[in-house]
């Protein structure tokens, strides 16, 4: 065996062997325990980044380990291929989105193969393929039949120049990210899915997801936002017409402190008040420039304008002024809020800004904290510490009692009652873009909304479009829009919206189970593989993607297509890959340079002390350590690393640098260190096998040194098994093997049984490391005399007899200072241990002939002699 490790020479060959043997082909087998391991699939942007590599390496390590445990493993891969980046590429590069997408898929697929990931490529899906989105359209129509999808008018971010809807993240400083035109809030008709119909179940079943991180479950619970409150009305009389302004509150105990109501700019009362009020009309137009996301409104400067309309307090009969507030969304709740400035911080600051009354109706029950309308204090809004004051019949009541009493009084007046609400809103799935799945609906003047018949699916996305960024390309394509009504045959219009790309990513995990079925969305194979046993992805997907996938899975269950309640039994959210940033200031802005473009100076602890640009030798500034990104130019190209060090080194570093859940800080020296370790492993195995075949292991004839090494080998195997199966701490599993390799390097026993112990040790190291660095381990496994592939080998078992110790080493102290070490039988009693310690020559030298006043024995650890 050559003692030089050359990954470029061995890795492609090993990958060809895996493919020829069909190692990763998953076939349903009811007689075997299955393990479905899934990493979140990528958007085919063109190149893999280190975040991809880390995610997929974690999944591959888990899959390979479970295969070695004898389980039937499914690990698929595909492409989240629809989305706006492809349209942007079409405009900037002059290439069709389909061509750009499929070229990127081919390139990234090659990169995944080069990294040695064990995917069943026969199950590959691309969501932009008609074979995939046909079934999405089919299922949408089943939901339409059940009333679980519907169309309604809803506010969106609208760019007047591009005539298109913008996602919240595409609105920058109130303007379109592409053309810098001020964005307006516009009502358009959109398709929605009734996720709220499943809100209770989505919330309740979070408690059953014991394999999910608590952080993710909490985030989802907060997003669903179940609350118990009171829905009630403020009556009003306007132009001789009676009406009611409905609101919902979780703080009905503060109802006596209402001093104004605020409505959304689109609320009917706001529209009515603005008819003859140019100033209010202008303010409403200003409000339309803000976004539609709650997160945007939370940071927005709160502004308002009085409508001149008053409503009647439902309990006191007091006239309450109505204001228009830019922070109130029509699409949330009733589009109106009751304002209690004394006990809501937002209302407090709004009231102070516009000189509105602040009326205290809650006092601290301990009486030690006084209320002041001059400055906000957190206890004003804490329902757990207060009692009602200045509230008439409700004075002295705590929160729960006051809510009950006030709700009862409102109900008696037929003006309100208790209600359970959810923060969660129905999922808007319409997008006015091209590169997405067409919504399979036709509009007929006579028949109304007509589903596309099943036999006409899929509604294909046409290829002959002109993508300009202005308006929907589909809406301008007559050959797509104008069709005959499937019901009556008269001229009709096709829906030109496409689906939100979350639709595709909400069921792809299920399609993997039967990706080759052209006759059904899912088949019996879904019942075998689902739910996914281990799902891996970034924490940034903790809310929307995971929530939508859970919802979609329940829809599939209720349609009889799957049997499980939840899609993912266990979830691992891997940390980010972060790296230093370097930049120069040019014309008042930071221009970032890549890590490969700079020479870095470090201190003795490896910390960066300075950097210079290689091109000119001049200093660059060292920024913070941040997530690898294009904007910070601090990404590391995995393809370059594979070319230089091999896939195994990249895999080793990403698993060794940090536990999966923590951020991984990039380190060039760490990559070099990983490469050195693999070279050392290769060299030690080569030296061993080049000495010739090792004899059979005879455990009955081993020396103490041989037993000690064998004990370390099996202790390592025991730890690594736990690290791989339960703890997912792959970094400590690698560290344990590094320690073992160091011990093997010091083990210079050239006897027959010494070589036998070394053979066993190298075999177990190879098996333990094979899920992490599979290519080198395949070659070492063969060199160690095995015919089969290590990828199909069984995980080794710990020899418990090897872990049994005949003797232990204990330290000996004299007056608390270390003076010697002794070896005693494991079964030795304290008297024998004292005798052995006192007889040690070095210990006797430090006792200097003095008798021992006291001998303290700490079992299995130390002996302390006091003289």
PETA-V988695 format. One record per residue. N is the residue number from 1. PHI is phi as a letter, one per 40 degrees, with the letter a starting at -180 (* if undefined). OMEGA is omega as a letter, one per 30 degrees, with the letter a starting at -180 (NA if undefined). NEAR is the number of other C-alpha atoms within 8 Angstrom. Layout:
n = <N	N>
phi = <PHI	PHI>
omega = <OMEGA	OMEGA>
near = <NEAR	NEAR>
This chain:
n = <1	2	3	4	5	6	7	8	9	10	11	12	13	14	15	16	17	18	19	20	21	22	23	24	25	26	27	28	29	30	31	32	33	34	35	36	37	38	39	40	41	42	43	44	45	46	47	48	49	50	51	52	53	54	55	56	57	58	59	60	61	62	63	64	65	66	67	68	69	70	71	72	73	74	75	76	77	78	79	80	81	82	83	84	85	86	87	88	89	90	91	92	93	94	95	96	97	98	99	100	101	102	103	104	105	106	107	108	109	110	111	112	113	114	115	116	117	118	119	120	121	122	123	124	125	126	127	128	129	130	131	132	133	134	135	136	137	138	139	140	141	142	143	144	145	146	147	148	149	150	151	152	153	154	155	156	157	158	159	160	161	162	163	164	165	166	167	168	169	170	171	172	173	174	175	176	177	178	179	180	181	182	183	184	185	186	187	188	189	190	191	192	193	194	195	196	197	198	199	200	201	202	203	204	205	206	207	208	209	210	211	212	213	214	215	216	217	218	219	220	221	222	223	224	225	226	227	228	229	230	231	232	233	234	235	236	237	238	239	240	241	242	243	244	245	246	247	248	249	250	251	252	253	254	255	256	257	258	259	260	261	262	263	264	265	266	267	268	269	270	271	272	273	274	275	276	277	278	279	280	281	282	283	284	285	286	287	288	289	290	291	292	293	294	295	296	297	298	299	300	301	302	303	304	305	306	307	308	309	310	311	312	313	314	315	316	317	318	319	320	321	322	323	324	325	326	327	328	329	330	331	332	333	334	335	336	337	338	339	340	341	342	343	344	345	346	347	348	349	350	351	352	353	354	355	356	357	358	359	360	361	362	363	364	365	366	367	368	369	370	371	372	373	374	375	376	377	378	379	380	381	382	383	384	385	386	387	388	389	390	391	392	393	394	395	396	397	398	399	400	401	402	403	404	405	406	407	408	409	410	411	412	413	414	415	416	417	418	419	420	421	422	423	424	425	426	427	428	429	430	431	432	433	434	435	436	437	438	439	440	441	442	443	444	445	446	447	448	449	450	451	452	453	454	455	456	457	458	459	460	461	462	463	464	465	466	467	468	469	470	471	472	473	474	475	476	477	478	479	480	481	482	483	484	485	486	487	488	489	490	491	492	493	494	495	496	497	498	499	500	501	502	503	504	505	506	507	508	509	510	511	512	513	514	515	516	517	518	519	520	521	522	523	524	525	526	527	528	529	530	531	532	533	534	535	536	537	538	539	540	541	542	543	544	545	546	547	548	549	550	551	552	553	554	555	556	557	558	559	560	561	562	563	564	565	566	567	568	569	570	571	572	573	574	575	576	577	578	579	580	581	582	583	584	585	586	587	588	589	590	591	592	593	594	595	596	597	598	599	600	601	602	603	604	605	606	607	608	609	610	611	612	613	614	615	616	617	618	619	620	621	622	623	624	625	626	627	628	629	630	631	632	633	634	635	636	637	638	639	640	641	642	643	644	645	646	647	648	649	650	651	652	653	654	655	656	657	658	659	660	661	662	663	664	665	666	667	668	669	670	671	672	673	674	675	676	677	678	679	680	681	682	683	684	685	686	687	688	689	690	691	692	693	694	695	696	697	698	699	700	701	702	703	704	705	706	707	708	709	710	711	712	713	714	715	716	717	718	719	720	721	722	723	724	725	726	727	728	729	730	731	732	733	734	735	736	737	738	739	740	741	742	743	744	745	746	747	748	749	750	751	752	753	754	755	756	757	758	759	760	761	762	763	764	765	766	767	768	769	770	771	772	773	774	775	776	777	778	779	780	781	782	783	784	785	786	787	788	789	790	791	792	793	794	795	796	797	798	799	800	801	802	803	804	805	806	807	808	809	810	811	812	813	814	815	816	817	818	819	820	821	822	823	824	825	826	827	828	829	830	831	832	833	834	835	836	837	838	839	840	841	842	843	844	845	846	847	848	849	850	851	852	853	854	855	856	857	858	859	860	861	862	863	864	865	866	867>
phi = <*	c	c	b	c	b	d	c	c	b	c	c	c	c	c	c	c	c	c	c	c	g	d	b	c	c	b	c	a	d	c	b	c	c	a	b	b	b	b	d	c	c	c	c	c	h	a	c	b	c	c	d	d	c	d	c	c	d	c	c	c	c	c	c	c	c	c	c	c	g	c	c	b	b	b	c	a	a	b	c	c	c	i	c	d	c	c	c	c	c	c	c	b	g	b	c	d	c	c	d	c	c	c	c	c	c	c	c	c	c	c	c	c	c	c	g	c	c	c	c	c	c	b	d	b	b	c	c	c	d	c	c	c	d	c	c	c	d	c	d	c	c	c	c	c	c	g	c	b	a	b	a	c	a	c	b	c	b	c	c	c	c	f	a	c	b	c	d	c	c	b	b	f	g	b	c	c	c	b	g	c	d	c	b	c	b	c	b	c	b	c	b	b	c	c	c	c	b	d	c	c	d	c	c	c	c	c	c	c	c	c	b	c	d	d	c	c	c	c	c	c	c	c	c	g	c	a	b	a	b	b	a	b	c	c	a	b	b	f	g	b	c	a	b	c	c	b	b	a	c	b	c	c	b	d	c	b	c	b	a	b	b	b	c	d	c	c	d	c	c	c	c	c	c	d	b	b	d	c	c	d	c	c	c	c	c	c	c	c	c	c	b	c	c	c	c	c	c	c	c	c	c	b	a	a	c	c	g	c	b	b	b	d	c	b	b	g	c	c	b	c	b	b	c	b	c	c	b	b	c	c	b	g	c	g	a	b	c	b	b	d	c	b	b	c	c	c	d	c	c	c	c	c	b	g	c	c	b	b	c	b	b	b	c	c	c	g	c	b	c	c	b	c	c	a	c	b	c	c	d	b	c	c	c	b	b	b	c	b	f	b	f	c	c	d	g	c	c	d	c	c	c	c	c	c	c	c	c	c	c	c	c	c	f	b	i	a	c	a	c	b	b	c	d	b	d	c	c	b	c	b	c	b	c	c	a	c	c	c	c	b	b	b	b	c	c	c	g	c	b	c	c	d	d	c	c	c	c	c	c	c	c	c	c	b	b	c	b	g	b	g	c	d	c	c	c	b	d	c	c	c	c	b	c	c	c	c	b	g	c	d	a	b	c	c	b	c	b	c	d	c	c	c	c	c	c	a	c	d	c	c	d	c	a	c	c	c	c	b	a	c	a	b	d	c	c	c	c	c	c	c	c	c	a	b	b	a	c	c	c	b	c	b	c	d	c	c	c	c	c	c	c	c	c	c	c	c	c	c	g	c	b	b	c	c	b	c	b	c	b	b	b	b	c	c	c	c	b	a	c	b	b	a	b	c	b	f	g	b	c	b	c	b	c	d	c	c	b	b	b	c	b	c	c	b	g	c	c	b	i	a	b	c	c	c	b	g	c	c	b	c	c	c	c	c	b	d	d	a	c	c	c	f	b	c	b	c	c	c	c	c	c	c	c	b	g	c	c	c	c	c	c	c	c	c	c	c	a	c	d	c	c	c	b	c	c	a	c	c	c	c	d	c	c	c	c	c	c	c	c	d	d	c	c	c	c	c	c	c	c	c	h	c	c	c	c	c	b	c	c	b	c	c	c	c	c	c	c	c	c	c	c	d	c	c	c	c	c	c	c	d	c	c	c	c	b	c	f	b	c	c	c	c	c	d	c	c	c	c	c	c	c	c	c	c	c	c	b	c	c	c	d	c	c	c	c	c	c	d	c	c	c	c	c	c	c	c	c	c	c	c	c	b	c	c	c	c	c	c	c	c	c	c	c	h	b	c	c	c	c	c	b	c	c	c	c	b	c	c	c	c	c	c	c	c	c	a	b	c	b	c	b	b	b	f	g	b	c	b	i	b	b	b	b	c	d	c	c	c	c	c	c	c	c	c	c	c	c	c	c	c	c	c	c	c	c	c	f	g	c	c	c	c	a	b	b	b	c	d	g	b	a	b	b	b	b	b>
omega = <l	a	l	l	a	a	a	a	a	a	l	l	l	l	l	l	l	a	a	a	a	a	a	l	a	l	a	a	a	a	a	l	a	l	a	a	a	l	a	a	a	l	a	a	l	a	l	l	a	l	l	a	a	l	a	l	l	a	a	l	l	a	a	l	a	l	l	l	l	a	l	a	l	l	a	l	l	a	l	a	l	l	a	a	l	l	l	l	l	a	a	a	l	l	a	a	a	l	l	a	a	l	l	l	a	a	a	l	l	l	l	l	a	l	l	a	a	a	l	a	l	l	a	l	l	a	l	l	l	l	l	a	l	a	l	l	l	a	l	l	l	l	l	l	a	a	a	l	a	a	l	l	a	a	l	l	a	l	a	a	a	a	a	l	l	l	a	a	l	l	a	a	l	a	l	a	a	a	l	l	l	a	l	l	a	l	l	a	a	l	a	l	a	l	l	l	a	a	a	a	l	l	a	a	l	a	l	a	a	l	l	l	l	a	a	l	l	l	l	l	l	a	l	l	l	l	l	a	a	l	a	a	l	l	l	l	a	a	l	a	l	l	l	l	a	l	l	a	l	a	l	l	l	a	a	l	l	l	l	l	l	l	l	l	a	a	a	l	l	l	a	a	a	a	a	a	a	a	l	l	l	l	l	l	l	l	a	l	a	a	a	a	l	a	l	a	a	a	a	l	a	l	l	l	l	l	a	l	l	l	a	l	a	a	a	a	a	l	a	a	l	l	l	a	a	a	a	l	l	a	l	l	a	a	a	l	l	a	l	a	a	a	l	a	l	l	a	a	l	a	l	a	a	l	l	a	l	a	a	l	l	l	l	a	l	l	a	a	a	l	l	l	a	a	a	l	a	a	l	a	a	a	a	a	a	l	a	l	l	a	l	a	a	a	l	a	l	a	a	a	l	l	a	a	a	l	l	l	l	l	l	l	a	a	l	l	l	a	l	a	l	l	a	l	l	a	l	a	a	l	a	a	a	a	a	a	l	l	a	a	l	a	a	a	a	a	a	l	a	l	l	l	a	a	l	l	g	l	a	l	a	a	a	a	l	a	a	a	l	l	l	l	a	a	a	a	a	a	l	a	a	a	l	l	l	a	a	l	l	l	a	a	l	l	a	l	l	a	l	a	l	l	a	a	a	l	a	a	l	a	l	a	l	a	a	a	l	a	a	l	l	l	a	a	l	a	l	a	a	g	l	a	l	l	a	l	a	l	a	l	a	a	a	a	a	l	l	l	l	l	a	l	l	l	l	l	a	l	l	a	l	a	a	l	a	a	a	a	a	a	l	l	a	l	a	l	a	a	l	l	a	a	l	l	l	l	l	l	a	l	a	l	a	l	a	a	a	l	a	l	a	l	a	l	l	l	a	l	a	a	l	l	a	a	a	l	a	a	l	a	l	l	l	l	a	l	l	a	l	a	l	l	a	l	l	a	a	a	l	a	l	l	a	a	a	a	a	l	l	l	a	a	a	l	a	a	a	l	a	a	a	l	l	l	a	a	l	l	l	l	l	l	l	l	l	l	a	l	l	l	l	a	a	l	l	l	a	a	a	l	l	a	l	l	l	a	l	a	a	a	a	l	l	a	l	l	a	l	a	l	l	l	a	l	l	l	l	a	a	l	l	l	a	a	a	a	a	l	a	l	l	l	l	a	l	l	l	l	l	l	l	l	l	l	a	a	a	l	a	l	a	a	l	l	l	l	l	l	l	a	a	l	a	l	a	l	a	a	a	l	a	a	a	a	a	a	l	a	l	l	l	a	a	l	a	a	a	l	l	l	l	l	l	l	a	l	l	l	a	l	l	a	a	a	l	a	l	l	l	l	l	l	l	a	l	a	a	a	l	l	l	l	a	l	l	a	a	l	a	a	a	l	l	a	a	a	a	a	a	a	a	l	l	l	a	l	l	l	a	l	l	l	a	l	a	l	l	a	l	a	a	l	l	a	l	l	NA>
near = <6	5	8	7	9	6	11	8	7	11	14	9	8	11	12	8	8	10	9	7	6	7	10	12	10	9	5	8	6	6	4	7	7	10	14	13	15	13	11	7	8	8	7	12	7	9	8	10	10	12	8	9	12	13	13	10	13	11	12	13	10	11	15	11	12	11	12	12	8	7	11	13	13	15	14	12	13	9	12	14	10	11	9	8	7	13	14	9	12	13	11	6	6	7	9	8	11	7	8	12	12	8	9	12	11	8	10	12	8	8	10	9	9	12	10	11	10	10	10	13	8	5	12	11	12	10	12	11	8	9	7	11	13	11	11	10	15	11	8	9	10	8	10	10	7	7	7	9	12	10	8	8	8	10	10	12	15	12	14	10	7	9	10	12	10	12	7	9	6	8	14	8	4	10	11	14	8	4	8	7	9	10	16	12	14	10	8	8	8	11	11	13	11	11	10	9	6	9	11	7	7	11	11	8	8	9	7	6	9	7	7	11	10	6	6	11	10	8	10	12	11	8	9	11	10	10	9	9	13	14	12	11	11	12	12	11	9	8	4	5	6	8	8	8	10	10	13	11	10	8	9	12	11	12	8	9	13	13	13	12	13	13	16	15	15	8	11	6	7	13	10	7	12	11	8	5	8	8	6	11	10	8	9	10	8	8	10	12	11	11	15	12	7	6	6	9	12	7	6	7	4	8	8	8	9	9	12	8	9	9	13	11	11	10	6	6	7	6	8	12	13	14	13	13	13	12	10	13	11	13	8	8	8	10	13	16	12	10	11	16	18	14	12	11	10	7	12	14	9	11	12	8	7	6	6	9	7	12	10	11	12	12	13	12	7	5	7	5	6	7	7	6	7	4	5	9	5	6	7	12	8	8	7	5	8	12	13	17	12	9	10	6	4	11	10	7	9	9	12	7	8	13	11	8	9	11	13	9	9	14	10	7	7	6	11	12	11	9	8	9	9	11	9	9	8	9	8	9	11	11	9	11	13	9	12	13	11	13	11	11	10	13	13	13	6	4	9	7	8	12	8	10	7	6	4	7	12	10	10	7	8	6	4	4	8	5	9	7	9	10	11	13	13	12	10	7	9	7	6	10	13	10	10	9	14	8	6	6	7	7	9	12	12	11	11	11	11	14	12	11	10	8	11	12	11	14	11	9	10	10	11	11	11	12	9	5	9	6	4	7	8	12	10	6	10	14	9	9	13	12	10	15	11	13	14	14	12	11	9	5	9	12	11	7	11	10	11	11	12	12	11	10	14	10	8	10	12	7	7	7	10	11	7	8	7	9	11	10	13	12	12	11	11	14	11	10	13	12	13	12	16	14	12	10	8	7	4	5	6	8	8	11	13	11	12	5	9	11	9	9	8	10	8	5	5	6	7	9	8	11	14	11	12	9	5	5	7	7	8	11	9	10	8	6	9	8	8	13	8	7	5	10	12	14	13	8	9	11	7	7	11	13	8	6	11	12	13	14	14	13	14	11	11	12	15	12	10	10	11	13	8	9	11	11	9	9	7	6	6	10	11	8	8	11	10	8	9	10	10	8	9	13	11	9	11	12	9	11	12	7	6	6	5	9	8	6	7	7	5	4	6	10	6	6	7	11	10	8	12	12	12	10	11	13	10	11	12	9	10	12	8	9	13	13	8	6	7	9	10	12	11	10	12	10	9	11	11	9	8	11	9	8	9	9	8	6	7	5	6	6	6	8	13	10	13	12	12	10	11	8	10	9	10	11	9	11	13	10	12	14	14	12	12	13	13	13	13	13	10	11	13	11	10	10	6	8	5	7	10	11	11	9	9	8	9	6	5	8	7	7	5	10	11	7	8	6	8	10	10	12	12	15	14	14	8	8	6	8	11	10	8	11	8	11	8	9	4	8	6	7	6	8	11	11	8	10	11	8	8	10	6	8	15	11	8	8	11	6	6	6	6	9	7	7	10	7	10	7	5	8	8	11	14	12	14	10	10>
